[in-house]
């Protein structure tokens, strides 16, 4: 049997079957289960999408109420656990939020005594998955508060997942507009095929490690600037551009320097990113100077990219408008990637649970391309 040599980055290689969702890059379309993800983001709450990811179906009214109660119970931590995690937050004061979050999730796994996935029943694994996804918003916001010299705020589950997160971060009652805008973003980023962090989480899950370890692995991958670290960089670029007149010269300068134009282009989409299109619409609804600048700059930058890289169709990706929307909702720039993690943890846990059903270690091979193996590795030089 001939050895199959995968292309760099495993591009186009199918490594597993999944019922969770898919990305059709050439069509500019992606879905969760059997539903168009952008339609869900427009019409459903984050809790509904979470139920779809874990339970496999959209909830009816009765299921929705039970699911909300389950999330509320999962997000409630024992006083001793709160005290211990707050102490860890204090030791991490000033740390980059994604680094702090992965440390806190790891600490939770230790403090909760999470067993290996292989030692849990399916029901126990699901309960752990819901618990970890439910507490991530508090871990993100609490660490941010402690770094600012404040105490973590107590959750307000009555505000819903999105409203509660905004409350935990800002300490203010969120507006309906902010909740709707951020809900769209979070729903759009729950899952996106076998991206780097999802694949990483599944690889660790295949070893049977505990669920917190799988999520920490996903967080490590998501922290990279080529994955989840771009929303703030895209907004930083808008700050650097400053005015519509600077858009075209700035884009040319970036390309001439061999720099990546943050917020444009995607590893899968070869045209419009449907997530970006909905967030663009959301940014237009929000309005304001930053949104207006982003809308105008996009057209100028795309024109330069089309000229410089004809046929590539490099368009705005989800990160480009994500920063505009999050900042308008009151999320500080330093928490953009961690906010992304609040939603993607739901997707990771769904994939982790699915991977556990296969009980097969992911263990690919590599191709050695180094110097030829020595016939006499214990030659005179080694012998002295």
C-alpha positions as CSV (number, residue, x, y, z in Angstrom):
1,X,0.0,0.0,0.0
2,X,1.4,3.4,-1.0
3,X,2.0,5.9,1.7
4,X,-0.2,8.9,1.5
5,X,1.6,12.2,2.0
6,X,-0.7,15.0,3.2
7,X,-0.3,18.5,1.9
8,X,1.1,21.2,4.2
9,X,-1.4,22.1,6.9
10,X,-3.5,19.1,6.0
11,X,-5.4,21.3,3.6
12,X,-8.3,19.4,2.0
13,X,-7.6,16.2,4.0
14,X,-10.6,14.5,5.7
15,X,-9.4,13.2,9.0
16,X,-12.7,12.2,10.7
17,X,-16.5,12.0,10.3
18,X,-18.7,14.4,12.3
19,X,-22.3,15.2,12.7
20,X,-21.7,18.6,14.3
21,X,-21.3,20.8,11.2
22,X,-19.3,21.7,8.1
23,X,-17.8,24.6,6.2
24,X,-18.3,24.8,2.4
25,X,-15.6,27.3,1.6
26,X,-16.2,27.6,-2.2
27,X,-19.9,28.3,-1.5
28,X,-19.4,30.8,1.3
29,X,-21.6,28.7,3.6
30,X,-21.3,26.9,6.9
31,X,-23.8,25.0,9.1
32,X,-24.3,23.6,12.5
33,X,-25.9,20.1,12.4
34,X,-28.6,20.6,9.6
35,X,-29.1,24.3,10.1
36,X,-27.5,27.3,8.3
37,X,-25.3,28.9,11.0
38,X,-26.0,32.5,9.9
39,X,-29.7,31.9,10.0
40,X,-29.3,30.6,13.5
41,X,-27.3,33.6,14.5
42,X,-30.1,35.9,13.2
43,X,-33.0,34.1,14.7
44,X,-31.9,32.0,17.7
45,X,-30.4,32.7,21.1
46,X,-26.9,31.5,22.0
47,X,-28.5,29.0,24.5
48,X,-30.5,27.5,21.6
49,X,-27.4,27.0,19.5
50,X,-25.6,25.6,22.5
51,X,-28.4,23.0,23.0
52,X,-28.1,22.2,19.3
53,X,-24.4,21.5,19.7
54,X,-24.7,19.3,22.7
55,X,-28.1,17.7,22.5
56,X,-28.2,17.6,18.7
57,X,-31.5,19.5,18.3
58,X,-33.0,22.9,18.7
59,X,-35.0,23.1,21.9
60,X,-38.8,23.6,22.1
61,X,-40.2,25.8,24.8
62,X,-40.1,23.1,27.5
63,X,-36.6,22.0,26.6
64,X,-35.4,25.6,26.5
65,X,-36.6,26.3,30.0
66,X,-35.0,23.1,31.3
67,X,-31.7,23.9,29.4
68,X,-31.6,27.4,30.9
69,X,-32.0,25.9,34.4
70,X,-29.2,23.5,33.6
71,X,-26.8,26.2,32.4
72,X,-27.6,28.3,35.5
73,X,-26.8,25.3,37.8
74,X,-23.6,24.6,35.9
75,X,-22.4,28.2,36.1
76,X,-22.9,28.2,39.9
77,X,-19.7,27.4,41.7
78,X,-19.1,26.4,45.3
79,X,-17.8,29.2,47.6
80,X,-14.5,27.3,48.1
81,X,-14.1,26.9,44.4
82,X,-14.7,30.6,43.8
83,X,-12.2,31.5,46.5
84,X,-9.6,29.2,45.1
85,X,-10.0,30.4,41.5
86,X,-10.0,34.0,42.6
87,X,-6.7,33.3,44.3
88,X,-5.3,32.0,41.0
89,X,-6.6,35.1,39.3
90,X,-4.7,37.2,41.7
91,X,-1.5,35.4,41.0
92,X,-2.1,36.0,37.3
93,X,-2.8,39.7,37.6
94,X,-1.6,41.5,34.5
95,X,-1.3,38.3,32.4
96,X,-2.6,38.2,28.8
97,X,-6.3,37.2,29.0
98,X,-5.9,34.1,26.9
99,X,-2.9,32.9,28.9
100,X,-4.9,33.6,32.1
101,X,-7.9,31.7,30.8
102,X,-6.0,28.6,29.9
103,X,-4.4,28.6,33.3
104,X,-7.7,29.0,35.0
105,X,-9.4,26.2,33.1
106,X,-6.5,24.0,34.0
107,X,-6.7,25.0,37.6
108,X,-10.4,24.3,37.6
109,X,-9.8,20.8,36.2
110,X,-7.3,20.2,39.1
111,X,-9.5,21.7,41.8
112,X,-12.6,19.8,40.6
113,X,-10.6,16.6,40.4
114,X,-11.8,15.9,36.9
115,X,-11.2,12.3,35.9
116,X,-9.9,11.1,32.5
117,X,-12.7,11.1,29.9
118,X,-12.2,7.3,29.5
119,X,-13.2,6.9,33.1
120,X,-16.5,8.8,32.8
121,X,-19.8,7.7,31.5
122,X,-21.4,9.6,28.5
123,X,-23.7,11.4,30.9
124,X,-20.9,12.4,33.1
125,X,-18.8,13.7,30.2
126,X,-21.7,15.8,29.0
127,X,-22.2,17.2,32.5
128,X,-18.6,18.2,32.7
129,X,-18.7,19.7,29.2
130,X,-21.7,21.9,30.1
131,X,-20.0,23.0,33.4
132,X,-16.8,24.1,31.8
133,X,-18.5,26.0,29.0
134,X,-20.8,27.6,31.5
135,X,-18.0,28.9,33.7
136,X,-15.6,30.2,31.0
137,X,-17.4,33.7,30.8
138,X,-16.9,34.1,34.6
139,X,-13.3,33.0,34.4
140,X,-12.6,35.6,31.6
141,X,-14.5,38.5,33.2
142,X,-13.3,37.6,36.7
143,X,-9.6,37.6,35.7
144,X,-10.1,40.9,33.9
145,X,-11.7,42.4,37.0
146,X,-8.9,41.1,39.3
147,X,-6.3,42.6,37.0
148,X,-8.0,45.9,37.4
149,X,-7.9,45.6,41.2
150,X,-11.6,44.6,41.5
151,X,-13.4,41.5,42.7
152,X,-15.1,39.2,40.2
153,X,-18.7,40.1,39.8
154,X,-21.4,37.6,40.7
155,X,-23.2,36.1,37.7
156,X,-26.7,37.2,36.8
157,X,-28.2,34.2,35.0
158,X,-31.5,36.0,34.5
159,X,-29.8,38.1,31.8
160,X,-29.1,35.1,29.7
161,X,-25.7,33.9,28.6
162,X,-24.8,36.9,26.5
163,X,-26.3,39.5,28.8
164,X,-24.7,37.9,31.8
165,X,-21.3,38.0,30.1
166,X,-21.6,41.7,29.3
167,X,-22.6,42.3,32.9
168,X,-19.6,40.4,34.2
169,X,-17.2,42.4,32.0
170,X,-18.7,45.9,32.2
171,X,-20.6,45.9,35.5
172,X,-23.5,47.6,33.6
173,X,-27.0,46.5,32.6
174,X,-26.5,45.6,28.9
175,X,-28.8,47.2,26.3
176,X,-30.9,44.9,24.1
177,X,-28.9,46.2,21.1
178,X,-25.6,45.1,22.6
179,X,-27.0,41.7,23.6
180,X,-28.4,41.2,20.1
181,X,-25.1,42.2,18.4
182,X,-22.8,40.2,20.6
183,X,-25.2,37.2,20.4
184,X,-24.8,37.2,16.6
185,X,-21.0,37.2,17.0
186,X,-21.0,34.4,19.6
187,X,-23.4,32.3,17.6
188,X,-21.3,32.7,14.5
189,X,-18.2,31.5,16.2
190,X,-19.4,28.5,18.1
191,X,-18.0,26.1,15.5
192,X,-16.2,26.2,12.2
193,X,-15.3,22.8,10.9
194,X,-11.9,21.2,11.8
195,X,-10.1,24.5,12.5
196,X,-6.8,24.4,14.3
197,X,-8.2,24.6,17.8
198,X,-11.0,22.2,17.3
199,X,-8.7,19.6,15.8
200,X,-6.3,20.1,18.6
201,X,-9.0,19.6,21.2
202,X,-10.1,16.4,19.4
203,X,-6.5,15.1,19.3
204,X,-6.2,15.5,23.0
205,X,-9.6,14.0,23.6
206,X,-8.6,10.9,21.6
207,X,-5.9,10.2,24.3
208,X,-8.6,10.0,26.9
209,X,-7.3,13.0,28.9
210,X,-9.6,14.9,31.2
211,X,-12.0,17.4,29.6
212,X,-10.3,20.5,31.0
213,X,-7.0,19.4,29.4
214,X,-8.8,19.2,26.0
215,X,-10.2,22.7,26.4
216,X,-6.8,24.0,27.5
217,X,-5.3,22.6,24.3
218,X,-7.9,24.3,22.3
219,X,-7.2,27.6,24.0
220,X,-3.5,27.2,23.3
221,X,-4.3,26.9,19.6
222,X,-6.9,29.7,19.6
223,X,-4.4,32.1,21.2
224,X,-2.3,32.2,18.0
225,X,-2.6,35.4,15.9
226,X,-3.4,33.3,12.8
227,X,-6.4,31.8,14.5
228,X,-8.3,33.6,17.3
229,X,-5.8,36.4,17.9
230,X,-6.7,38.6,15.0
231,X,-9.9,40.6,16.0
232,X,-7.9,43.1,18.0
233,X,-5.2,43.3,15.4
234,X,-7.8,44.1,12.7
235,X,-9.1,46.9,14.9
236,X,-5.5,48.1,15.6
237,X,-5.1,48.3,11.8
238,X,-8.2,50.6,11.5
239,X,-6.7,52.8,14.2
240,X,-3.4,52.9,12.2
241,X,-5.2,53.8,9.0
242,X,-7.2,56.5,10.8
243,X,-9.0,57.9,7.7
244,X,-10.4,56.7,4.5
245,X,-7.7,58.6,2.6
246,X,-5.0,56.4,4.3
247,X,-6.7,53.1,3.4
248,X,-5.2,52.5,0.0
249,X,-1.6,53.7,0.9
250,X,-1.7,51.6,4.1
251,X,-2.7,48.5,2.2
252,X,0.1,49.0,-0.4
253,X,2.6,49.5,2.4
254,X,1.6,46.3,4.1
255,X,1.9,44.3,0.9
256,X,5.2,45.9,0.0
257,X,6.6,44.9,3.3
258,X,5.4,41.4,3.0
259,X,3.0,41.8,5.9
260,X,-0.3,40.0,6.2
261,X,-3.3,42.3,5.9
262,X,-5.1,41.4,9.1
263,X,-8.8,40.9,8.8
264,X,-8.7,39.8,5.1
265,X,-8.5,36.4,3.5
266,X,-9.4,33.0,5.0
267,X,-7.9,29.5,4.9
268,X,-11.2,28.0,3.7
269,X,-13.3,30.7,2.1
270,X,-12.3,31.7,-1.4
271,X,-14.7,34.7,-1.5
272,X,-17.1,36.1,0.9
273,X,-17.0,34.9,4.5
274,X,-20.7,34.6,5.6
275,X,-19.8,35.4,9.2
276,X,-18.2,38.7,8.1
277,X,-21.3,39.5,6.0
278,X,-23.6,39.3,9.0
279,X,-21.2,41.1,11.3
280,X,-20.9,43.8,8.6
281,X,-24.6,44.2,8.6
282,X,-24.5,44.3,12.4
283,X,-21.8,47.0,12.4
284,X,-23.8,49.1,10.0
285,X,-26.8,48.8,12.4
286,X,-24.7,49.9,15.3
287,X,-23.2,52.8,13.5
288,X,-20.6,55.2,14.8
289,X,-17.3,56.5,13.5
290,X,-15.4,53.1,13.8
291,X,-18.1,51.2,12.0
292,X,-18.3,53.8,9.3
293,X,-14.5,53.8,8.8
294,X,-14.5,50.0,8.7
295,X,-17.1,49.9,6.0
296,X,-15.3,52.5,3.8
297,X,-11.8,51.0,4.4
298,X,-13.0,47.5,3.4
299,X,-13.8,48.6,-0.1
300,X,-10.4,50.3,-0.6
301,X,-8.4,47.5,0.8
302,X,-10.2,44.8,-1.3
303,X,-9.5,46.9,-4.4
304,X,-5.8,46.9,-3.6
305,X,-5.8,43.2,-2.8
306,X,-7.6,42.4,-6.1
307,X,-4.9,44.4,-8.0
308,X,-2.0,42.9,-6.1
309,X,-3.3,39.3,-6.0
310,X,-5.6,38.9,-9.0
311,X,-7.8,35.8,-8.8
312,X,-7.3,35.3,-5.0
313,X,-10.6,37.0,-4.0
314,X,-9.2,38.0,-0.6
315,X,-12.2,39.4,1.3
316,X,-13.0,40.6,4.8
317,X,-13.1,37.7,7.2
318,X,-14.9,37.3,10.5
319,X,-12.1,39.1,12.5
320,X,-12.5,42.3,10.5
321,X,-15.9,43.3,11.8
322,X,-15.8,41.2,15.0
323,X,-13.6,43.8,16.7
324,X,-15.9,46.6,15.6
325,X,-19.0,44.8,17.0
326,X,-17.4,43.7,20.2
327,X,-15.9,47.2,21.0
328,X,-19.4,48.8,20.3
329,X,-20.9,46.3,22.8
330,X,-18.4,47.3,25.6
331,X,-15.9,44.5,25.3
332,X,-12.3,45.8,25.8
333,X,-9.9,45.1,23.1
334,X,-7.7,42.9,25.4
335,X,-10.7,40.5,25.8
336,X,-11.6,40.0,22.1
337,X,-9.9,36.6,21.8
338,X,-11.1,35.5,25.2
339,X,-14.6,36.4,24.2
340,X,-14.2,34.3,21.1
341,X,-13.2,31.5,23.4
342,X,-16.4,31.9,25.4
343,X,-18.4,30.7,22.3
344,X,-15.8,28.3,20.8
345,X,-15.6,26.4,24.0
346,X,-19.1,25.2,23.4
347,X,-18.1,23.9,20.0
348,X,-14.9,22.3,21.3
349,X,-16.9,20.4,24.0
350,X,-19.3,19.1,21.4
351,X,-16.4,17.8,19.4
352,X,-14.7,16.4,22.5
353,X,-17.9,14.4,23.3
354,X,-18.1,13.2,19.7
355,X,-14.5,12.1,19.7
356,X,-15.0,10.1,22.9
357,X,-17.6,8.0,21.1
358,X,-14.9,6.8,18.6
359,X,-12.4,5.7,21.2
360,X,-9.6,5.8,18.7
361,X,-6.2,7.5,19.3
362,X,-5.3,10.1,16.6
363,X,-1.8,9.1,15.7
364,X,-0.6,10.2,12.2
365,X,2.8,9.4,10.7
366,X,5.5,11.8,9.6
367,X,8.0,11.7,6.7
368,X,11.6,12.0,7.7
369,X,13.5,14.4,5.5
370,X,16.7,14.9,7.5
371,X,20.3,13.7,6.9
372,X,20.7,10.0,5.9
373,X,21.0,7.7,8.8
374,X,24.6,6.8,9.7
375,X,25.7,3.3,9.2
376,X,28.2,3.6,12.1
377,X,26.7,5.9,14.7
378,X,29.4,4.9,17.2
379,X,32.3,6.0,15.0
380,X,35.7,7.4,16.2
381,X,34.5,10.9,17.1
382,X,32.0,9.5,19.5
383,X,34.4,7.0,20.9
384,X,36.8,9.8,21.8
